[in-house]
Structure formats: structure tokens, C-alpha cells
Amino acid sequence: MIRNITLSILILLAFALPASAQSVKGPIPFDNMFGFAWDVNFPVGNDFLDKTSLYGFKLEYRRGIKHNFSVGTEIAWNSYYQYVPRTTYQLKDGAITTDLYKYIYTLPLAVNAHWYFSGGKMFYPYAGLALGATYSEQDLYYNTYVTEVDNWGFLIRPEIGAIIKPSEHSGFGILVGARYSYSTNKEDDFKIDGLKSVGLQLGVVFMQ
């Protein structure tokens, strides 16, 4: 897993660094923006696990290329957990009585584009779309056993949000956002056919 995370970060930097070589001025509040946000996600339509993830974050870079348009890259991490009390399960060869611990870890990696609307000199609402891939690991702990699987899927993620600056000339701001994520990860044994979630973000951004 550590190797996958490291590789993902290196890919993001490869996208971001060349874009920093030029400067585009315009009404959007930055030429370059780096952001970090707390990422809370609510899984949707998942038969394996349906509990909210409070353990997530998002790192992103945006580059202004027109007066109200930016492109960038992002990486996120989410950890989902759910406990199932002790239950008897009927199997082909008999039955088993146990409690269960279910985990899903996701690592989305994407490129993004955002369109900014007129909101004033300190409030910048936007709509965006991210496309990329999601690495996911699903774990099932029962009795003294564990089943672990991992997979990749294509990711699409529309979002809306706003950047709020404390003053007109401030180099940092607050980011608030909401987005819907869908990735095509599948795992037949766990009855997972796509990973879907609604996410809320609250973070800080640094702008140049």
C-alpha cells in the first residue's frame, strides 16, 4: 500500500510541476493554488458497508489557465469501517457464528477542471469535474481469519463548492465543497459493484 501511495504522489507532482512554469492572470483568485481538506464521505448503494467515513483527506493543486477556468490534480484518502454484531451465517458446508469487522480503504487519483462564477472579491463559487482512477482495498475480519482483496476502477467525480478569502488580497482562504464520486471497482465475493459516495470537504487553500 505504501508503494502505491508513493507512486500516486509522484504522478501528481509530475502533472503539477510543469504547469507552474507559466503565469496566467485573471479574475479567479489565483494563478496557482494548493489545498488541503478534511473529506467526509457517505457511501451510497454499497451492500458491503454503509457507514459514514470521517477519516479522509484531500490534497489538490489547481492552475489558472483562463479568467474563470483552472485545471489541476488531486489525491485523496478515505477509510470506511463497520462492525457487525455476532450472527450465525449459513454456509454450503454448515454454519458459522461470529462477529465481523468490515473495512474499505480508497485512494482516488485524478485530474480536475473547475469553472468559477462571479461572487465578489472574497467569495468564489465554482463547479468542477475530476476524472481518474481509484485504488481500493476491502478487508473482512471474522473470528481469527481475514479476507483481503484489492482492485482498481475508473473514477468520475462532479463537484460544487466555494473559496472564501478573509480579505481581498489574502494569499489563503477557506474551501468548502460537496461532490459525488463514482468508481468502477468491483468485487463479486463482497457484492461490490462500483464504489459510490457523497462527500463534503472543509479545508484551507494557499494561493499565488
C-alpha positions as CSV (number, residue, x, y, z in Angstrom):
1,M,0.0,0.0,0.0
2,I,2.8,2.5,0.9
3,R,4.4,1.9,-2.5
4,N,1.0,2.6,-4.2
5,I,0.6,5.9,-2.3
6,T,4.2,7.0,-3.1
7,L,3.7,6.3,-6.8
8,S,0.5,8.2,-6.8
9,I,2.1,11.3,-5.2
10,L,4.9,11.2,-7.7
11,I,2.4,11.1,-10.6
12,L,0.6,14.1,-9.1
13,L,3.8,16.1,-8.9
14,A,4.7,15.2,-12.4
15,F,1.4,16.8,-13.5
16,A,1.7,19.8,-11.3
17,L,5.3,21.0,-11.7
18,P,5.3,21.6,-15.4
19,A,2.1,23.7,-15.1
20,S,3.8,26.0,-12.6
21,A,6.2,27.3,-15.3
22,Q,3.8,29.9,-16.7
23,S,1.6,32.5,-15.2
24,V,-2.0,33.4,-16.2
25,K,-3.7,36.4,-14.6
26,G,-7.4,36.8,-14.3
27,P,-10.4,37.4,-12.1
28,I,-10.1,34.0,-10.4
29,P,-8.3,34.4,-7.1
30,F,-5.0,32.6,-8.0
31,D,-2.5,31.6,-10.7
32,N,-1.6,28.6,-8.6
33,M,-3.5,27.1,-5.7
34,F,-2.6,24.3,-3.2
35,G,-5.2,22.9,-0.9
36,F,-5.8,20.5,1.9
37,A,-9.2,19.5,3.1
38,W,-10.9,17.2,5.6
39,D,-13.0,14.8,3.4
40,V,-16.2,13.2,5.0
41,N,-17.9,10.6,2.8
42,F,-21.3,8.9,2.9
43,P,-21.3,5.6,0.9
44,V,-24.3,5.1,-1.4
45,G,-25.7,1.8,-2.7
46,N,-23.0,-0.4,-1.1
47,D,-24.2,-3.8,0.2
48,F,-20.8,-4.5,1.8
49,L,-20.6,-1.4,4.0
50,D,-22.8,1.7,4.6
51,K,-21.3,3.6,7.5
52,T,-20.0,7.2,7.1
53,S,-16.3,7.8,6.7
54,L,-14.9,10.6,8.9
55,Y,-11.3,9.6,8.3
56,G,-10.5,11.2,4.9
57,F,-8.5,14.0,3.4
58,K,-7.9,15.6,0.0
59,L,-4.7,17.2,-1.4
60,E,-5.0,19.2,-4.6
61,Y,-3.3,21.6,-6.9
62,R,-5.1,23.9,-9.3
63,R,-3.6,26.1,-12.1
64,G,-5.5,29.0,-13.6
65,I,-5.4,28.9,-17.4
66,K,-8.2,31.4,-18.2
67,H,-10.0,34.2,-16.5
68,N,-12.5,31.8,-14.9
69,F,-11.1,28.3,-15.5
70,S,-8.5,26.1,-13.9
71,V,-7.1,22.6,-14.3
72,G,-5.2,20.5,-11.7
73,T,-4.5,17.3,-10.0
74,E,-5.7,15.7,-6.7
75,I,-5.2,12.8,-4.5
76,A,-7.5,11.7,-1.6
77,W,-7.7,9.0,1.1
78,N,-10.7,7.6,2.8
79,S,-11.1,4.8,5.4
80,Y,-14.5,3.2,6.0
81,Y,-15.2,0.9,8.9
82,Q,-18.3,-1.0,10.1
83,Y,-18.8,-3.5,12.9
84,V,-21.4,-6.3,12.5
85,P,-22.5,-7.9,15.9
86,R,-22.2,-11.7,16.4
87,T,-24.5,-13.6,14.0
88,T,-24.9,-17.1,12.6
89,Y,-24.2,-17.4,8.9
90,Q,-25.3,-20.4,6.8
91,L,-22.6,-21.7,4.5
92,K,-22.5,-24.5,1.9
93,D,-20.7,-26.9,4.3
94,G,-22.5,-25.8,7.5
95,A,-22.8,-22.7,9.6
96,I,-20.5,-20.2,11.4
97,T,-21.3,-17.9,14.3
98,T,-19.1,-14.8,14.5
99,D,-19.0,-11.0,14.6
100,L,-17.5,-9.2,11.6
101,Y,-15.3,-6.1,11.0
102,K,-15.5,-4.6,7.6
103,Y,-13.1,-2.1,6.1
104,I,-12.8,-0.3,2.8
105,Y,-9.8,1.9,2.0
106,T,-9.8,4.1,-1.1
107,L,-7.1,6.1,-2.8
108,P,-8.5,8.2,-5.6
109,L,-6.1,9.9,-8.0
110,A,-7.4,12.3,-10.6
111,V,-7.0,15.3,-12.9
112,N,-9.6,18.0,-12.4
113,A,-11.1,21.1,-14.1
114,H,-13.1,23.9,-12.4
115,W,-15.2,26.7,-13.7
116,Y,-15.6,29.8,-11.4
117,F,-18.6,32.0,-11.2
118,S,-18.9,35.7,-10.2
119,G,-19.3,36.0,-6.5
120,G,-17.3,39.1,-5.4
121,K,-13.7,39.8,-4.4
122,M,-13.7,37.4,-1.4
123,F,-16.2,34.7,-2.4
124,Y,-15.6,32.5,-5.4
125,P,-18.1,29.7,-6.1
126,Y,-17.2,27.0,-8.6
127,A,-18.3,23.8,-10.3
128,G,-15.8,21.1,-11.2
129,L,-15.2,17.7,-12.6
130,A,-12.5,15.2,-11.8
131,L,-11.5,12.1,-13.8
132,G,-9.0,9.4,-12.8
133,A,-8.6,6.1,-11.1
134,T,-9.4,4.7,-7.6
135,Y,-7.3,2.1,-5.9
136,S,-9.3,0.3,-3.2
137,E,-8.7,-2.4,-0.6
138,Q,-11.5,-4.3,1.1
139,D,-10.9,-6.3,4.3
140,L,-13.2,-8.6,6.1
141,Y,-12.2,-9.8,9.6
142,Y,-14.1,-12.7,11.2
143,N,-13.1,-14.9,14.1
144,T,-9.4,-15.4,13.7
145,Y,-9.5,-15.0,9.9
146,V,-9.2,-12.2,7.5
147,T,-10.1,-11.9,3.8
148,E,-8.3,-9.1,1.9
149,V,-8.8,-8.0,-1.7
150,D,-7.8,-5.0,-3.7
151,N,-8.8,-3.5,-7.1
152,W,-8.7,-0.5,-9.4
153,G,-11.5,1.3,-11.0
154,F,-12.2,4.3,-13.3
155,L,-13.3,7.4,-11.3
156,I,-15.6,10.3,-12.2
157,R,-16.4,13.0,-9.7
158,P,-18.5,16.1,-10.2
159,E,-18.4,18.7,-7.5
160,I,-19.5,22.2,-6.4
161,G,-18.0,24.5,-3.8
162,A,-16.5,27.8,-3.0
163,I,-13.3,29.5,-2.0
164,I,-13.7,32.1,0.7
165,K,-11.0,34.7,1.3
166,P,-10.7,36.6,4.6
167,S,-9.7,39.8,2.7
168,E,-9.4,40.8,-0.9
169,H,-5.6,40.5,-1.1
170,S,-5.2,37.5,1.2
171,G,-3.0,34.6,0.0
172,F,-5.0,32.0,1.7
173,G,-8.7,31.1,2.1
174,I,-11.2,28.5,3.2
175,L,-12.5,25.8,0.9
176,V,-16.0,24.3,1.3
177,G,-17.3,21.8,-1.2
178,A,-19.6,18.8,-1.9
179,R,-19.2,16.1,-4.6
180,Y,-20.4,12.8,-5.8
181,S,-17.9,10.1,-6.5
182,Y,-18.3,7.0,-8.6
183,S,-15.6,4.5,-9.4
184,T,-16.0,1.2,-11.2
185,N,-14.2,-1.0,-8.6
186,K,-15.8,-4.5,-8.4
187,E,-15.5,-7.4,-6.0
188,D,-18.0,-10.3,-6.5
189,D,-17.3,-12.0,-3.2
190,F,-18.2,-8.9,-1.2
191,K,-21.0,-7.9,-3.6
192,I,-19.3,-4.7,-4.5
193,D,-20.3,-3.3,-8.0
194,G,-18.9,0.2,-8.1
195,L,-17.9,2.4,-5.2
196,K,-20.3,5.4,-4.8
197,S,-20.3,8.1,-2.2
198,V,-21.3,11.7,-1.4
199,G,-18.5,13.7,0.1
200,L,-18.2,17.0,2.0
201,Q,-15.0,18.9,2.2
202,L,-13.7,21.6,4.5
203,G,-10.2,22.9,4.2
204,V,-7.6,25.6,3.6
205,V,-6.1,26.8,0.4
206,F,-2.9,28.7,-0.4
207,M,-2.8,30.9,-3.5
208,Q,-0.3,32.7,-5.6
